[in-house]
Amino acid sequence: MAHSWLVYLFFFAPILVLIVFSFSDDNNVGRWGGFTLEWYQDFVENSQLQSAVWVSIRVAVASTVISVVLGTLAALALERFKFRGRKVFDALLYLPIIIPDVTMAVMMLLFFSEFFDLLEAWFGLDWQKGLGSIAISHIAFNISFVSVVVRARLAGMSGVLEEAALDLYASRWKTFRYVTFPQIVPGVAGGALLALTLSLDDVVITQFSSGPGATTLPVFVFGLIRRGVTPLINATSVLMLVASVFLVALSLAFQQFSGRSGRPLRRAARQATAFAAPMTTTQTKEGINQ
Amino acid sequence: MNAGASEPIAAVRLAGITKRFSDVVAVDSVNLEIADGEFFALLGPSGCGKTTTLRMIAGLEFPTEGSLKIFGDEAGTLPANKRPVNTVFQDYALFPHMAVEANVAFGLKMQRVPKHEIAGRVREAIRLVRLEGLEQRRSRQLSGGQRQRVALARALVNRPKVLLLDEPLGALDLKLRQEMQGELKALQREVGITFVFVTHDQEEALTMADRIGVMNEGRLLQVGTPAEIYEHPVNRFVADFIGQTNLLDASVVSNDTVCLANGDHIDGHCDLPVGTRVAVCLRPERAGMHPPEEVPADRQSVVGRLEGVTYLGNALVYTVSLGWARLEVRRENQPGGYRPPVGEEVAVSWTLDAISVVRA
């Protein structure tokens, strides 16, 4: 009993300190100066922060949509078809999960600089790193995560259902549309939320593939820290934490959902809020709503 | 190929069908004709190729060699969704995210049948399998027997030319299985569609089928009515697989005499060359048992020692050891019959028409 509390203390004390001091009315991060929501207001009013938030959201949504499509296709190919080079493809698909972030980041940096040079030399295009390159780098690692999650779901679904659909005059596409997809929706949704979270949280890879034009929230915050920690960073971090926890919880709920309830979305949302509730204080909710 | 005009077209016709999976031959040059309106059983132990054969008719596997015709049309290379056949899968494969009604309507929807027609045909199919009132249930809310009915309705609603059933009763418990045997048979008569079903249960095949095809190791060994298969098996495997049987090793002496493994010559018809190794097949219920000195003149016999008795209630099964073989004799439990004690010397007897001589 006592041991587990120690573990929790170890885990959550820093988070608790962060949350508490994000409401501190003092310019000095470590000193309690009474309760305020000033820093959350600052967060909303700071135009640089807001533009970073928008870049983050756009990159996250774009990379999620594309990686969900590609990752689901990869999962289907690996689970349902036998083809030459399948094992190699399988192994390579997991590579982005294993490769250290820094390695991936350097790879991306090299790739984009070479690629843009080529574009300029061959087509005279002057492309710069920015939103597009960040999104591409996020797609590169998100595909792996999405396909892992979707595959787990597909593996639990018998291929006989697809044979039954085929036997009942469905084309390949209709089989996917009416039988396979409804069965793997929880996996796809779980994978999408995971991709969204990973994209929103990534610092290292984004830092190497972002340009002067656009930067995401975590990278921007990382830059701010170098100029000294302010309670504004505390508030920003708390909001990012809340968003991440919520998305991960939602993702888990979707993956666990096994099709027992008639309304998957509502049920998953209920599970997720139950999971995330202890983390979300009324204050931080207000912070989001402002 | 040149079937006369009078000869009806077979519902399913397999000619030299072979299926190889890399280096394994799952089905080995099978020739088979299934007539229109027939209730046909493919029977064999697991791994004998019966399911693969069924899947080839369904279009879920494609033959490596040979020709497969459905009502005269070459279908060997057609995908499953282009064939006029439907399948009842072993575990039913109902779509879990759809209600009973949507499951049954699926095939019609895929064929773009007009909506008002779908509604009528679905209702009719659900009535046919007596599932009225359960239209909105999901498959997990149904019992095994109900699931099977949904699977049947889902296939039959499309009015297939041939209905394929893969171990249709395998997942049901004994009592329900016996009930469904009769029901399936009645259903087949009612709809008049050719049924081809796969089973490893010989009793199920004997009870339900008009004709049975017995398979082993990818080969189709014998095709015939239940009585033909039971009474005139073509070889030792079929004799052994269908029902209970005693098999005595023997060799052919002439076309009406065989020599048993112990050297005794007995009468037995067979057209095999002299010296061929054969087995004499004697069903336990067709064997008689007497004191050794009281065997009737019209019966042949072998003498052995009674080793044990199994009491079945309605019958008794006696195990008799001949020294070189063991025989089972089944006697109805009638009062006043001959009931020797264990250890007694007895004669096991039969009439000539009770035995068959089969290839070993």
Interface residues (C-beta under 8 A of the other chain):
Chain A: S158 V160 L161 E163 A164 A165 L166 D167 L168 Y169 A170 S171 K174 Y178 V179 P182 Q183 G259 R260 G262
Chain B: A58 G59 L60 P79 A80 N81 V85 N86 T87 F89 D91 A93 L94 F95 P96 H97 F106 G107 M110 Q111 R138 R140 R154 A155 N158
